[in-house]
Amino acid sequence: MSACISRFDSLRQHPLSPEETPLALRLVELTQAGLPLLEDPWSWLAEQLGLSVESTLDLLKRLQAEGAIRRIAAVPNHYRLGYRHNGMTVWDVADADMPRLGALLGEQPFVSHCYRRPRRPGWRYNLFAMVHGRSREEIDGYREHLRYLLGDACAADDMLVSSRILKKTGLRLTPAAR
């Protein structure tokens, strides 16, 4: 398991002082491969930046509040944990019910992420929920459970199943961004 920053927008879009910009870039460089698995990764990060832990956390919080960083989260390797089957369940639900239903699906323990997407021509689904399991039967069962939870609010559903494993990586700065 590692922790990563999931998005780091251009610093030009976010007001930072001239002293903070190099620190923010260095912060991304230090975390783009994940935080080290240490008892206190924040102290390590602060030491690398030459800041106090409090100042480091303040910078992270500010970047997150301004939208430069979306989130900092643990990123488990599902395959190493034995969850070798996954499926993106897609649902056609009434837009008015989206806040309630999205929250309902998102709080299920087998759903790793759940989000709303706009409908597109030829694609009616607007609610997506990724499920992980140890077998195809298990993820099929999870889909049935989600269908039960959605009830009559769901007009249609499908499940997109991965055909191969893609390498997952977090944010990577290009040399031009540095």
C-alpha positions in Angstrom: 0.0 0.0 0.0 1.2 3.5 -0.7 -0.2 6.9 -0.3 -0.3 9.5 -3.0 -1.5 12.9 -4.1 -4.1 12.1 -6.7 -4.0 15.4 -8.7 -1.7 18.4 -8.7 -2.9 21.2 -11.0 -0.6 23.8 -12.4 0.7 26.1 -9.8 0.0 29.0 -12.0 -3.7 28.5 -11.3 -3.1 28.8 -7.5 -1.7 31.8 -5.7 1.5 30.9 -3.9 4.2 33.1 -2.7 7.5 33.0 -4.6 9.0 31.1 -1.6 6.2 28.5 -1.6 6.2 27.6 -5.3 9.6 25.7 -5.2 8.4 24.0 -1.9 5.2 22.9 -3.5 7.0 21.5 -6.5 9.5 19.7 -4.3 6.6 18.3 -2.3 5.1 16.8 -5.4 8.5 15.4 -6.5 8.9 13.7 -3.1 5.4 12.2 -3.1 4.8 11.4 -6.7 5.9 7.7 -6.1 4.0 7.6 -2.8 4.8 8.4 0.7 7.3 6.2 2.4 5.9 3.5 4.6 7.1 5.0 7.9 5.5 5.5 11.2 5.5 9.2 10.6 5.8 10.0 6.9 4.9 13.7 7.6 8.1 14.2 9.7 10.1 12.6 6.9 8.4 14.9 4.3 9.0 18.0 6.6 12.7 17.1 7.0 13.1 16.7 3.2 11.5 20.1 2.7 13.4 21.8 5.5 10.2 22.8 7.2 8.5 22.0 10.5 5.8 19.3 10.4 3.2 21.9 11.1 4.4 24.1 8.2 4.4 21.1 5.9 0.9 20.1 6.8 -0.2 23.7 6.5 1.2 23.8 2.9 -0.6 20.6 2.1 -3.9 21.8 3.5 -3.6 25.1 1.7 -2.9 23.4 -1.7 -5.8 21.0 -1.1 -8.2 23.9 -0.1 -7.2 25.8 -3.2 -7.8 22.7 -5.4 -4.2 22.2 -6.5 -4.3 18.8 -4.6 -7.5 16.9 -4.8 -6.8 14.4 -2.0 -4.1 12.5 -0.2 -5.1 8.8 0.2 -3.9 5.3 0.7 -3.7 3.4 -2.5 -4.0 -0.3 -2.0 -2.7 -2.8 -4.6 -5.9 -4.9 -4.9 -4.1 -7.6 -6.7 -1.5 -8.1 -3.9 -4.4 -8.3 -1.4 -6.0 -11.1 -3.4 -8.7 -9.0 -5.1 -8.0 -10.1 -8.6 -11.5 -9.4 -10.1 -13.0 -6.0 -10.4 -15.8 -4.4 -12.3 -17.0 -0.9 -12.9 -20.7 -1.1 -12.3 -22.6 1.6 -14.2 -26.2 2.7 -13.3 -28.9 4.8 -14.9 -30.6 6.6 -12.0 -32.7 9.7 -11.8 -30.5 12.8 -11.5 -32.7 14.0 -8.7 -31.8 10.9 -6.7 -28.1 11.1 -7.3 -26.9 12.7 -4.0 -28.7 10.0 -1.9 -27.9 7.0 -4.2 -24.3 8.0 -4.8 -23.7 8.2 -1.1 -25.5 4.9 -0.5 -23.3 3.1 -3.0 -20.2 4.8 -2.0 -20.5 3.7 1.6 -20.6 0.0 0.7 -17.4 -1.7 2.0 -16.7 -3.4 -1.4 -16.9 -0.2 -3.4 -13.5 1.5 -3.7 -14.8 4.6 -5.5 -18.2 5.9 -6.6 -18.9 9.0 -8.7 -21.3 10.8 -11.0 -20.6 11.1 -14.7 -22.6 13.0 -17.3 -24.7 11.0 -19.7 -23.5 11.0 -23.3 -25.2 10.2 -26.6 -25.5 6.4 -26.7 -24.5 6.1 -23.0 -27.3 6.4 -20.5 -25.3 5.7 -17.3 -24.7 8.4 -14.8 -23.6 6.6 -11.6 -20.4 4.6 -11.5 -19.2 2.3 -8.7 -16.0 0.2 -8.8 -16.2 -3.1 -7.0 -13.4 -5.5 -6.2 -13.6 -9.2 -5.3 -11.7 -12.4 -5.2 -13.8 -14.0 -8.0 -16.1 -13.1 -10.8 -19.0 -14.6 -8.7 -18.2 -12.3 -5.8 -18.3 -9.2 -7.9 -21.5 -10.4 -9.6 -22.9 -10.7 -6.1 -21.9 -7.2 -5.2 -23.6 -5.9 -8.3 -26.8 -7.7 -7.3 -26.6 -6.1 -3.9 -26.1 -2.7 -5.4 -29.1 -3.3 -7.7 -31.2 -4.2 -4.6 -30.1 -1.0 -2.8 -31.0 1.1 -5.8 -34.4 -0.6 -6.3 -36.9 1.1 -8.6 -34.7 4.2 -8.8 -32.4 2.3 -11.3 -33.7 2.1 -14.9 -30.7 0.1 -16.2 -27.3 -1.1 -15.3 -24.2 -2.9 -16.7 -20.7 -3.9 -15.5 -17.5 -3.2 -17.3 -14.9 -5.8 -16.4 -11.2 -5.3 -16.9 -9.6 -7.4 -19.5 -6.0 -6.6 -18.4 -4.1 -4.9 -15.6 -2.9 -1.5 -16.3 0.0 0.0 -14.3 -1.4 2.4 -11.8 0.7 5.5 -11.2 0.1 8.7 -9.4 1.0 12.2 -10.4 4.4 12.6 -12.2 5.9 15.9 -13.0 7.5 16.4 -16.4 10.8 18.2 -16.6 9.1 21.2 -18.1 6.8 21.5 -15.0 9.8 21.7 -12.6 
